[in-house]
Amino acid sequence: MARNRGKKALYEVFSKSRKSRSVVSRLMDRLKPNPKIHESQTIIQSPVSSQVSDSMLRWPRKPRLLQFHAGRVEISMPYQLAIAIVLAVVLIGLVFYRLGQISYKNMMENPANTAKKVSKAQVPKSVKAPKFDAKRAKARELAKTQNLPPVRFTGSNRIVIQTWSDKTQLEPVKWYFTKNGIKTEIRKIGGSYYLVSANKYRNPQTAGTDGYKALQRIVEIGAGYRPPPGYATFGKKPFHDAYGMKFDD
């Protein structure tokens, strides 16, 4: 039996219409908005927007100048203030340095005034040094040496006990050695005064000579010298560096 191609059966028409409806319904469902997703998005976005608005409205707090954080000390200050502090410290250091230079310059220009201030501070005003009487010391010296037998010496060397620029400082030393049996004289040579032995000896540097023995005796006696108040001490070991010197007279 031959098929009629120009006509369709009734069931074919119904099946095609059903398919077309299902396709259209699917498309419509996709185009419709999903209320669940919209509600969830609005719920999630609402707190975020509130937080952002709160943070934007708050004014940031100014950090403290000194604060402790995790066991550390943190200092927060404007750089203008830090620069001002550094400049102030440098300026103060320069001022103290300049004052030190001025005081040192004044001290070097006036050493005499500095020495006077030190001497005045060391010696109290209430203590007065007794005046050494050279005439009485000379009289005692002559009284003790008048009865001694004359001694002959054949050398040409005198023993230089001490040299000093001030003759009065040597007067007590002269009296001390005379008291202990050694005659001395004060002679001016150049711009200094020499305290020398009155007697001449042979070379004091040669062992066994009378000069050597006299030099040892002078050093031994000189170690016990104690000056009157206000006079020079001549060191911890006075007159230990005595030496021989040739004299023509």
Summary of the structure (lengths in Angstrom):
residues: 249
radius of gyration: 58.9
end to end distance: 185.4
largest distance: 195.4
contacts: 520
relative contact order: 0.08
helix: 50%
strand: 13%
